Amino acid sequence: MQLARTATIALAAAVIASIAAAPAQDPKSLKGAVRVDGSSTVYPIAEAVAEEFSKIAPGVNVTVGMSGTGGGFKRFGNGETDIANASRAIKPSEVEACKAHKIEFIEIPVAFDGLTIVVNKQNTWAKQLTMDQVKKIFSAAGTAKTWKDVDPSWPDAAMKVYSPGTDSGTFDYFKEVTVGKDGKIRPDMSVSEDDNVLVRGVEGDKNSIGFFGYAYYMENKAKLTAVAVVNPATSSALLPTHETIEGGTYAPFSRPLFIYVNKESMAKPAVAAYVKFAIENGAKMAEEVGYVKLPAAIYDRAKANVASSRTGTQMCDENGKERSGALADLYK
């Protein structure tokens, strides 16, 4: 048995070595399609990658949808797409949906994001918010109807609250860090899976407030004002910046962004080339669209995990419980 096992390992190693040694196909000769869907937060990165990839592989048709993280995972779990964009890690229920359809996936972090709370440019009072105040505004239990309900010194004016849709990973993440997994967000918000709709909503109402990914704020910072958030651990009020997001001091709203790749799809040269391009150019694309690049070591680990076809999520333990900690400590 031991000899057979040793022989099997040796054969597998030889196959992997031969694949690695094989010459890469010229991207210009590639044909086929790459189907991507999911997070509106990750969309700007995916769109930028698709645009640049099309320059070197014009024969590949890359389609990028924006149905939200939850919606993207539903399609991915049904085998409808090759790649799911996600602004949070995959949930245990989504892992089970993939298993039910015999879909194995490779998990790849692509950037850091700082979920950004924004107000109208005419808002001169809400310079910063504590997490207790955030809960007053957004939770069902502590719903504030007016700005005065949040702080007695603020205007007695009705607030209009904007939020990503409930299929959004941004919504999931915000809900979890604000009211907890079992808490409830106020039901009277104006919601949309399209972050541009949220931007226009806050821009058009003096007494509005909303939240979305950092890149959308950076793209629209001439139209909106970001609100500093008081870090519960340090009591320091910090705005989202490249430094505070990458360093994790913009807490609790700093988070990693991911793509999930169907392992079977990697057998298609067009998909494999696209994923390789996305990892190799991820840092540059993330920065170009307003997000924060990951440490080089994380991209190197992603390359290694793709090369070895390492499947499953590293963000949950074997019992499906979410792991906590810095991405560099969790993703190996």
N, C-alpha and C positions, 0 to 999 in steps of 0.2 A: 504493500500500500504506500509506504513512504517513497519507494523508488518511482512508483507511478505518479505520485503527487509531485515529486521533484521534476520528473520529465514534463509533466503538464505545465508547471511554472516556467520551465526553461523554454518550452514551445511558445507560451504566451509572450515571454520576454522577447523571443526572436521575432514574433509577428509584429509586436509593437515597435521594435527596432527597425524592421523593414519598412513599416509605414512611415516612421519618422524620417527614414533615409530617402524615401521616395520624393522625386522632384515635385514641387508645388505646381498646381495647374495655373497657367497664365490667367489672371482675372478677366482679361479682355475676351477670353474664349468661353467664359462661363455662360450658361443659359439656365433659366429656371425662375423660380419665385421664392421670396421670403415673406412669410405672413407674420406680422407683428401687431399686437394689440395690448391695451391695458391702460396704465396710469397716465392721466393728463399731465402730471408733474414730470414724469420721465419723458413724455412726448417730445419736448424740445431737443433733448439729447438724441433720442431715436431718430427724429426728423433730420438732425444735422448729420448723424452717422449715415443715414440712408442717402442723403444728398451727396455726401463726399464719396460714398461707396459706389454710387452710380457713375461717377467719373472714371473709376478704374475698372468697373464691371458693368458696362452699359447694357449688356445682354440679360442682366438680372433685374426682375421686377420686384422691388421692395415696397410692400404696402404697410403703412403704419396707422393703426386705428387708435381711438382715444375713448374707449368705453369705460374707463375707470379701472382701478386695480382689481376690484371684485369682479367686475364684468369681464375683464381680461382673463382672470383665472378661470372663470366659467367656460369661456371659449377654449382656453388652453387645456383644461381638464377634459373637455369633450373631443380633443384632438383636432380642433378647427384651425389652430395656429401653430407656428413653429416656435414663437417666442412670446412670453408674457412680460410686459413692463410692469414694475411694481414699486410703489412708494412705501411699501412695508414688506416685511418678510412674509412668506407664504404661511397660511394658517393650517393647523392640523386637519380641519375639515376639507380644505382644498387639497392637501396631500392625499387624503383618503379618496377624494374624487378622482385624482390622477391615477391612484392605484386601481380604482374600479374600472378604469379604461386602459389599464396596463401601460400607463405613460410614466416613464422615468424621466427625471429632469436634472439638469445641471444648474446650480445656483451661482450667479455671478454678480457681485456688487459693482456698481458703475460710478457712483459719485456720492458726495454728502450733500444734504439739503438742510436748510433752516426754515422750518415752517414759520411763515411771517404773518403777523397780525397787522392789518393796515386800516387807516382811517382816511377820511376825505381831507384834501389839502386845507380846507377852511376850518378844520378842527384844531383849535389852538390850546385845548385843555388836556387831552389824553396823551401826555408825553410818555407815560410808562404805566404798566399794569402789573400788579402782583398776581399770583396764581389764584388767590381768593377772589380778586376782582374779575379775572377771566371766567371763573366759575359762575359768578353773579350774572355775567353777561350771557354765557353760552349754555349753562346747565338748566335742565327742566326744573330742578328743585329750587334754584335760586335766581330765577329769571328776573332780570332788571328790565323794566319797561322804558325807563328814561335814563339819561346820563347821570342825573341827580341821584338815582337809585344806586349807582356805582360809587359815587363820591359826592357828598353833600355840597361841595364847592363847585361842582360841574353843572352845566345848564339843565333846566327842567324841560328837556326836549326829548321826544320819543325817538328811540333808536331803531334803525333798520339794520338787521343782521343778515350777512351773506355767508354762505358756506358751500364748500364742495359737496356734491351729492353723496348719498349714503353708500354708493358702490365704490366710492373713492377711498384709496388707501390713506390719503391725506386726512379724510374725515375720520377713518378708523384710528389713525395715530393720534389725532387731536383729541378725539373722544377719550381714548385710553389714558392719556397723560392729564386730561382735564378733570374728568368725572369718573374714570375707572371703567373697566370692561363691563361692569354691571350697572353703571350709571346711565342716565338718559340726558341727551342734549335737547334743548328747547325745540318744540315742534313748529314754531312759527317763523323759521328762518327762510330766506329765499335761497334755494339751492340750485346748483348746476354742475354737471360733470365738466363743463367747459370753463376753464379759469378765466378766459377772456370776458365771459359774461359777468363774472364776479368783479373783475376789474372795472368794467363799465358801470356796474351797479354802485360800487363804492364811490367812484369818481363823480357820479351824478347826484349824490345825496349828502348834504353837509353833515347830517347826523348818523351816517352809516358806519359800519365796522364789518370787517370780514377777515378771512385768512386763506392763504394758499402757499405754494412753494416759493422759495427765494428767487428763482429765476424770473418768475412772473412779476415779482416786485421790482427786480432790477431793470426789467424791460419797461416797466411803467412807473419808475420812481419820480418822474417829472409830473405825474398825475396824482400820485398817492403819497401818503406819509406812513412810514413804518413806526410801530409803537415798540418801545423798549420793554423787555420782560424781565422782571426781578427773578434772578436765579434763587430758588428756595434754599440752596445749600450755602450760598455766599452772601445773599441779600444785596447783591449788586445788580443794578438795572442795566441790561446790555441790549444793544441792537444786533440784529443778525449781520455779520460781516464774514468774509472769508476766514479771518483769524478766529472769531468766536465760534463759528460753526465747526471748523476743522478741529479746534482745540476742545470742543464740547462744553465751553463755558456758556454758550448761548443755550441754556437749559431751562426747561426740559424739551425744547423744540428742535434740537439738532438730531438728524437721523440719516441712515444710509439709504440709498436707492438701489434697486436691483433689476436685473433681467433674469428670466428663467427660460432655459432652452430645452426643448424636447430632445432627448438623447437620440431617438430614432431619426429626427430631422437632420442630425449632424452627419448622417450618411449621405446627404445631398451636398455635393460640392459647393453649390451656391450658398447654402445656409452655413456650412462650415467656414467658408471664406468670409462671409458677413460677420460671424461671431468673432473670428480672429481679428478682423479689421476693427470691430467695436471695442475689443479689449485693448488692442495696441494703440488706438486713437481715443480711448475713453477719457483720459485725463485732459487732453486738449479740447475735445468736444464739450466736456462738462464745463470747463472754464469759459469757453467761447459763448455758451448760452446762459451763463450766469450762475452756475452751480460751483461746487468746490470739489476739486480733484481728490482722489484717495491717495494715500501713501503708495509709492511705487511697489512696495512689498505686497500690497493687496492685489494689484493688477498681476504681479508675478504669480501669486497663489492661484488667481483665477485662470491664468494660462495653464498652469500645471494641472488644475482640476479638470479643465477641458481636455487636455492631452491624455489624462488618465481615465477620462469619462467617469469622474467621481460624481455620483448621483445623490440626491436627497438634500435636505436643508440642514445647515449647521446652526440655524437660529433657534432651533428647538431641540430638546433632549430626546432620548429614546422613548420617553413616555408622552411626547407631544407637548411638553410644557415649555413655554418660551424662555430662552436663556437671556440673561441680562449681562451687560458689560460692554466694553469698548469693542468695536468691530475687529480691530487688530488682534484681540484676544480670542474672539469667537470664531473668526473665519480662518481656517487653516488649509 
